[in-house]
Amino acid sequence: MSENRLKYETSPYLLQHQDNPVHWWAWGPEALAGAKRTGKPILLSVGYAACHWCHVMAHESFEDPETARVMNDLFVNIKVDREERPDIDAIYMGALHRLGEQGGWPLTMFLDSEAKPFWGGTYFPRESRYGRPSFVTVLLRIAEAYQSQPENVAKNTEALVAALKEEASTKDRVDAGPDVRDLVARIARAVDREHGGLNGAPKFPQWNIFWLLWRGAMRFGDEDAKQAVITTLRNICQGGIYDHLGGGFARYSVDPFWLVPHFEKMLYDNALLIDLMTEVWRETQDPLFKIRIAETVAWLKREMIGEAGGFAASLDADSEGEEGKFYVWHEKEIVDVLGPEDAAIFGKVYGVTRDGNFSDHAAVTASGRIEGPTILNRLESQSFSSDEAEARLSEMRAKLLTRRAGRVRPGWDDKILADWNGLMIAAMSRAAIVFDQPEWLGMAEAAFTCVATKLSAGGDRLYHSYRGGLAKAPATASDYANMIWAALRLYEATLSDRYLSQAQRWAAVLDTHYWDGDSGGYFTAADDTSDVVVRLKSASDDATPSANAIQLSNLIGLAAVTGDLTYDDKAAELARVFSGAVARAPTGHCGLIAAGFDLGRLVQVAVIGEGRSDLQKALTNISVPGAVSFISETGSFTEGSALAGKASIGGKSTAYVCVGPVCGMPVQDAQELRKELLIARS
């Protein structure tokens, strides 16, 4: 019986489409069996809940009965939430790239009845425009070609699958990697010196790139790389990409100035920005970064805690059918909330004008004047005012936030994703220690417990996604790698064996079910994930760091804190596996290169003693990227670790700095510790 089956799903994105006249299936064995049974091609549509153009295509085409009739007659229609099935999305996005297309979402792919791709695109309009054919025209042409040109379709599918398999091959290895110092310098020169970010637009935070720049800046003393990161973060923190009322960062800016965001807020962006800002604050003590971190954590606590203490995935860009409507302001409304005097002060600081700065959404008043909405920002003058002035601005922001709370809110995708939670848990665990915020650590521990219990697939196996009391979707390598990172960061913060033991068990799962026994490296999908046409394997950068890059860092850390050299051997092998890919495209593997900084020389630091001492302050106030740092009253380190047996001396706080397996002499003076740390990071 034909029907839209998405009503049986838990994904907010899939549920957005449950009332479409399209006979949607969710990805799974039933859908694939239906394609084989009917012999029809598959129309695969991939998107996510916070995706603006996904909403546009849905309203134009999937809600239209005539378009739906064509889809239902000619295709088996499958809808995928890319956040729920990132492994499926990666396969077909990879196929689209091999067709010469740039890619993006919504992803629209056409597959044969065996789920092998043969053609695709992204957004197709209902009527022909933007240089794109109408969606119905595309549907009719594809269906006709599928029936009349089966040989060509078969050639396409085999070529695309072969290309995907070829990319997963990692048998080409090189002995000499790129000159990392030169690579860092070259990337730094590509950064916009005034506004930050890579030159041009749109601009994304691109954690992998800026993490490598920061690591290079600290290792090589590269001042250009250091300033490139600082300038980028300052502009992100003061631009419209940041929510100056509620906290949190949008996904990217459509312009070169970080002014006009694509308003969706993703958990992973905020996690990675918190982590990078924490490290940069340690070096700069710039109050801007400390404030933005605290405000973003406050947003997480207020708006992003989902079921059982896990962190929710995202907030939509749209509300009431308009992108950004929830976040922008007209001058008149600000005057209404704050009064003329305060509104004038606020408007000068936050760039509020009658004309606005978001021209796409300007309106014409009855008098004929154009009044546009303003995206709040502090790009004009990025420096803070006096403490008194900033306190007054804080009161104004609180009033505006209260008014904003009465607006129609953007959609909230409250599913709990293991990989994105891992990133946020890791970031908050580190920030909690650096900024002495026990509550933040409690939030991180609660989220960890949520993933470890609610997303458990039995034993130490995980599911990828959880919502509505149901865990589902097979875990990817990133779920394990990111949660291992989270566990190691929590172990640093607490010295609890619970976290170290869990990190080791999840590492064993990765080795058992994801490691490529033929040519090495971790596949995206497990060996028992049965509904993928090819197992991808990559260490290249994406919006989030790759599983192989994160796990390289994890293996180095596990070797250091446990003394188990098999982790070191695996780390060295993992780096060799992708050496050929890194040599060919170093700028596409910044995350992996940054992780490789610690091969053979991971820095471990411990401050042992009661109370928050000057030594602890010295440790948290200097950036040693990649270091594993412990602050402990008594010291209780794993046997085999370089720190095993270390203790405070003479009842005074005592610090130890170890590089690889070698520890320096005990230190009890803060300045001396700072000197040791500067030597260790270089």
N, C-alpha and C positions, 0 to 999 in steps of 0.2 A: 504493500500500500504506500503510495507516494505521500510524503508529508515533510514538513520542516522539523527535523529531529533535534534542533539546537535547544529546545525547551527542556531537554533532559540533562543539559550540561550545567557546570558550575562556573565556568569562566565568564566574567562580566562582559568581555568582548563578544563571545559567542551568544550570550543572552541578549546583547543588543540587537542581534539579528534573528531572534526566535520568532518574530512576527512577520518576517519577510515572506512574500509569496513564493520565494525560491525554495525548492525542496532540498534544503541543505542537509548534508551529513557532517558530523564531526569526523576528524581523521581517526581511523581505526580499522580493525579487520572487517567489520561489517560493511563499511563504505568501500573498501578495496575489493571485497568479494562481490559487491553490487556492480562495480565496474567490470569485473571479469565476466559476471553472469550476463550482463546486457551487451558487452562489447563496445559500449560507448566510451568516448574519451572522457577524461576527468578535467573539470574546470576547478583548479585549486586557487582559492582566494585567501591570502594571508595578511593579517593586520594585527592591530592591538587596540586596547580600549581608549588610549589617550591620543590616537592618531587622527589628525584633522582631516587629511585627504581620504582616509578610510571612511570617515563619516560622510564626506562629500559624495564618494562613489556609491555608498550605501543609499543615500537619499535619492540620488539621480537614477540609479539602475536597479539595485536590489529591492527597493521598495516599489518599483514600477511593475505593474502586472504584465504588461506586454513584454518587457525585457525578461522578466522571470519566466514567462511562457516559453520563450526561445531557449533560455538556459535549461529549463526542465525537459524540453523535448529532445535536445541535442546532447546533453552532457549529464554526467554524474557530478553533482556540485558539492565540493568539500570546502568547508570553512575551517581555518586554523588560526588560533591565537598564537602568534609567534613567541610570546612570552611563556606560554604553557608548553609549546613544543619548539624550542629553539633549534633542536637538531633537524627537524623537518624544514623549518625556515631556512637554515643554513644550506641544506642540500639544494633547494630550488632557487634560492638567491644566487648560489654559486653557479647554477646552470644558466640563469639569466645573464650573469656577467660574461659567461663564455659565449653568449649570443651577441656580445658587444654592447649590451645595455648597461646603463649606470646603476640601476637598481634603486630600491626604495619601497615604501609601503603606501598604499596597498600593493602587495605583490600578486600579480595575476598570471598564473602559469597553466599551460595546457599539457596534460600527461596522457600517455596511452593507458590502456586498461590494466597494464602491469605497474602503473605509477611511475613510469620513466618519462622524463620531460622531453618535449620536442619543440616548444615555442612558448614565448611569454612576453610580458611587459609589466607595467606598474599600474598607474591610474589610467583608465580609459573613460572619457566623458560620454554622457548619454548621446549628445549630438556632437558631430565632428567640430573640433576647435582645438586651440593650442597646438596646431599641427598634428593632432592625433585623430585617427578615424573614430567614428562612433563605436560604442561597445557592441551594439547589435551587429554592425557590419563585421567587426572582428569575429564575433561568434559564428556568423554564417560562413565566413571564409575559412575559418579553422575547421569547422565541422565538415565542410565540403572537401577540403584538402585531406582530412583524416580518412574519409571514405574513398576518395578517388585516387589518392597518391600514397598508398600504404608503404611502398618501397622507400619513398623519400622520408616519410615519418619515421620508419624504422632506422634509416641511416642517421637521422637527427638524434634519435634517442640513444643509439649505440655510441655515437660520437660524444654526446654530452656526458653520458655515464662514464665512458672511458676517460674523458678529460678530468672528471671529478676523482676517479680512482688514481689517475696519474699524479694529481696534486697531493694525494694522501701518501704517495711513495716518498720515502726519505732516505733513499740509498745513496744519493750523491752527497758526499761529505768532503770537507776541505780541512786542511791543517791550520791555515792562517785565516783568522777572522778579520773583520774590518778594523781599521784604525779608529778606536772608539773616541779618542781625544779629538781627532779630526772630524768625526761624525757629529759629535756634540757641538763643535764650533760651527759646522755647516748648518745644522738645524737652527742654532741660535741666530744665525744671520738671516734665516727665513722668517723670523718672528717680527711682527709689526712693532717697531721700537716705541711708537707713541701709544698705541691702543692695546698691544699684546695680542696673543693668538697668532696663528700662521696668517700671513698676508692674504687679503682677499675676503670674500664672503661666500656662503655663510661661515660663521665661526663656531666651532665646537670646543668644549674644554679640553678634549684629547689628552686624558691622563697619561697614557703611555708615553707620549712625546715629552710632556713636561716633567714627568717623573724621571725620565732619562736625562733631561737637561739639568734637573736639580742634582741628581746623583753625579753627573759629570762636573757640575759646578763645584760641588764639595770635594770630589776626588782630585780634580785637576786644578783647582783654584781658578776656574774660568769665570771671570766677573761678568762677561757678556751673557753667558748662559744663566748665571744667577739673576741678573737684572731682567732677562727675558721672562723668567718664571714669575718674578715679583711683579713686574709690570702687567703681565697677563692676569694674575690673580687680583691685583688691585682694581683693574678695569672690570673684571667679572663681578667683583664684590660691590662696585659702585654703579654698575650699569643696570639697564632695565631687565637683564637676564636674571637678576636677583630680585626677589620679592621683598621690598623694603618695609612692608607692613607685617607680613606673616612669616617671613623667613623662608629659606629654601631656594634652590636654583632651578631655572627652566633648562630644557635640554640643549638649546643652542640659540644663537642670535642670527637673524637673517641679514644683518648689516655688518660692516667692518668695525663698528664701534661698541658692540655689546649692548646696544640700546633696545632694539625691537626683538623680543624673544619669540620663539615658537613656544607657547606658554605652558605646554605640558611639563609636569615635574615628575622625573623618574627617580626611583630610589637609588639606582646605581650611580647616577651622576652626583647626587648629593653625598653618597658614601665616599666616592673617590675624591671629591673636592674637600670634604672634611679631612680626609687622610693627608692630602697634599698640603692643605693650609696649616694643619697641625705641625707638619715637619718644617714648613717655611717659617711659621711663627717662632719655632725654637731657635732659629738662626737670627731672625730679624727683630723679634719682640714687637712687631707691628700690631698695635691694638686693633686695627681693622680686622685682621684675620681672627683674632680671639673673639671679637664681638660677633662676626658673621658665623663662626662655628657655634657659639652659644645660641644665637638666634635660630640657626637651622636645627639644632638639637631640640630647641623648644617647639619648633614646628613639627618635628617628628613625633614628639610626645603628645602634642595637641591633636594632630590630624592623621598620623600615619601608623599608629599602633593598631594592628589587626587582631585576628583571632589568636587566642592563647599567648599573646605577647609578642607575636612575630611582627615584622615590619611589612606594611602593605606595599604594593608594587608601584602605583602611580596615581597622579591626579591628571584629569583630562585638560586639554588646551581649551576646549569649548564649554560654554554654558549658554542655554537658551539659543542654541544653534549658531552662536557667534564665537569666533576665536578671541580669547583674551577678555571677553566682556566682564568677567568676574574681577579682573585685576586692575583695569584702567579707570581713570577718573576724569570727569569734567570739572573745570574750574568752579563752576557754579555750585556743584555738590560739595566741594571742599570748603567753600565759603559758608555754606549752610551748616556744615558740621563744626567748623572751627571758629567761625566769625571772621569778619574782614581783616582784622589786624593779624591774627595768627595765620590765617590763610595766606596773607601776603608774605609772611616770613617763611612759611612752609613751601609756598610755591617757588620762591627764589632759590631755596636749597634743593628742591626736588624737581626743578625744571617744569613746573606747571604753568601753562599759558592758555589763553582763551582758544587759540587755534589748535593747540594740542600737538603731539608728535607722532600720532598713530593715524596717518592720513587715510588709510583704507577704511576707517570706521568713522570719518567725520560726518557731521549732520548739519543740515541747513535749518536755521531757526525761522520763526514766522517773519522776522524782520529782514530775512535774506542773508544774515551773517552766517558764515561757516564756523561752527564750533566743533573742535575735534577733541577726542579723549587723549589723555596724557598717560604715558607709561612712566611711572615714578622712577627717577634715577638721580645719582649724584655725580655724574660725569663732568659737569661743568667745573666744579671745584671739589676735588676728591678729598681734600684735607678736612679733618674734623674741626669743629668750632670749639669754643670753651666748654668746660664741663657743664656750666650753667645753661649755655645755649643748647647743648646736646640733650640735657635733661628735659628742657622744654620741648624740644623736637620729639623726644620719646613719648611725652604725654600726648602730643598731637597725633603721633602714629597710633597710639593706643585707642584714641577716639575714632580715628578713621577705620581701624581694624574692627572695632565694635560695629560701626555702620556697615562695613563690608560683610560682616557675618550675616546680615539680613538679606543679602542677595541670593539668587539661585546659584547653588554651588556647582562647580564642575563635577563631572563623573569621577567616582573614586573606585579604582580597581584594587580591591582589598585582598586579592589572593596573595598567599605567602609563597615566595619563590626561594628555594634553598640557596641558589647561587647569589642572588642579589642580597639576601639576608646575610650571607657570609661576608660580603664586602662591607656592609654597614656594621656588622658586629666587630669586624677587625678594626675599622676606622674608629668606632666609638670606644673600644677597649683601650686603644692607644691614647685617644684624646682624653679619656677619663683620668689616666695617670698623669699625663702632661699638665693638665689643668686642674688636677686634684678635685675631681667631680665624681664622688662615689655613686651618685644617682645615675650618671651616664653608664657606669659600669654595670649597675643593676639592670638597666634597660638592655644592655648587650647580653647579659647572662640570661635574661628572660627570653629574648629572641633565640638564643642558642638552644635553650631547653625546648622551645616550641619546635624548632626544626628537628632536633634529635628525637623528639617523641612523636609529634603529630605527622611528620613526614617520613617516619620510619616505614620501611618496606619489609621489616623482619631482619633480625641479626643486625649487621652494620650496613645493610643496603638502605638507600634512600629513594623516595619519590622526589620529583622535581617541584610539584605544585600542591598547594593545599588551600581549600576554601569550602565553606559550608559543611565542615566536619568530614570532608572527603579528600584524601590524598590521592593524587593521580599523576600520570605522565612519567615515563621512565627517566631516571636521573641521568644527567649528562656528566662528562668529566669535570665541567666547571662547577657543578653542584658540590662534588667532593673536594676539588682543589680549593674553592673559596671557603668552604666550611672548615677545611684543615687550616687554612690561614686564620680564620676566626678562632679556632681552637688554640692555635699557637699564640695568638695575641692575648687570649684570655689566660693562657698558662703564664705568660709574662706578667700579666696584671695580678694574678692570684697565687701562682705557684701550686695550683691544685692539680693533683695527678689525674683527676677526672678529665680535664681538657687534653693533657698530653697523651693519655691513653687512648682517648677517642681519636685524636689526630693520627696516631699510629694505626689504629684499626681502619680508619677510612683510607689511609695511604695504601694499606694492604688490599682493600677493595679495588682501588684504582689499578694497582699492579696486576690483580687477578683478572679483572673484567674489561679493562680499557687499554692495557699496554699492547702495542703491536709486536707480537713475537717474531715477526719476520724482519722488520727494519727499524723497530724501536719507535718511541714516542707514544703519546696517549691519543687514542681515537676519541672523537666527540661522543659517540654512542657506545654502549656496552656490548659485549659479545652476545648477550641474550636479548638485545633490543631487536625485535623481529620485523618491525614495520618500516625499516629504512632500506632504500634501494642501494645505498652505498654508505660505508662508514667513512666519514670525513676525518681528516687529521691535519691540524694546522697549528702553527705557533705565531701566526701573524696577528697584528693589532686589529682591534675592532673598537666599538664604543666602550666595551669592557675588556680588560686584559684576558688573554687566552688562557685556557686551562693549563697548557704546557708551560707558559711563562710563570704563572702563579705556582704551579707544582714544582718547578725548578727552584724557586725561592723556598718553598716549603721543605723540600728534601734537604737543602743546605741547612735550614734551621733545625730540622729533626736530627741531622747528624751532629750538630753542635750541642744541642741540649741533652741528647741521650748518649753521645759518644759512640753510637752505632755507625761504623764506617760503611756499611752496606748502603746507607742513604747517600753518603758521599759518592759512592761508585755509581749509583743510579743517577744522581745529579750530573755527574761528568758525562755519562752516556747520553742523557737527555740533551745536554748542550751539543754533543757531537752529532746527534741525530739531525738537528736542524741547522747545522753549520753551513751546508750548501745553500739552503733557502736564505739564511742570514747574509751570506756573501753576495747573493744575487740581488737582494732587496733589503739592505740594512734599515732603511727608514721605515719599512713596513713591519719591523720586528723590534721596535724600541723597548717594549715590555720585556721581551726575552733577554735582550742585551743588558738592560738595567738589572735584571735578576742575576745575570752572570757576573756582575761586579763582585759578588760574594763567594764565588767558587774558590775554595781553598783558603779564604781569609775572612770569614764572617766575624764581625765584631760582636762580642758579648760583654756586657757591663752589668755589674751588680753593686748596689749600695745596700749595705747590711747595717742595721741599727735601728733603734727606736726613735720615733718622732720624725717630723719633716725637717731634715737637716739641710745645711748649706750644700752638702754633697748632693742631696736629692735635687735641689734647685739647679745646681750646676749640670746635672745629668739631663734634666728635662729642658734646660735652656740652651742647649747646643744641638744642632742637627748633625746626627751621624746616620745618614740614610741606610736602611737595611739592617741596622744593628738590633740585636735582641737585648732588651734592657730589663733588669729586675730591680725592684725596690722591696726589700724584705726586712722584717724586724730580726729574724733569727738566721735566715739562710737555710734552705733545705733543697739542695740541687741534686739532680739525678746522678747516680754513680756512673762514671764514664764521661760526664761533662767536664769541661775545663774548669768550671766553677765548683765542682764537687769538693766538699770539705772546707770551703772558704767561710770565714766568720768574722764578726767584728772583733777588734783588738782593743783591749784595755777599757771596755765599756763605752767606747766611742764609735760613732758611725765610721765605717770603713768601706772603701770602694776598690773594686778590682776591674781592670780592663784587660780583656783577652782578645787576641787576634788569631783566629784559627785555634789550634790546640795550645797556644802559648799565652800565659797570663803574666802581666807585669807585677811589680811589687805592690803591696797594699798601699792605698793612698787615703790620707785623712784630712787633706787640705783641699778646699774647693778649687782654688786656682791651679793646684797641681793636677787635679782631676781634669780640669778643662784642657790643660796642656796635653795630657795623655790622650784625651778624646780627639783633639785636633790632629795628633800624630796618627792615631788609629784610623781615622776616616780618609786619610790621604794616601 
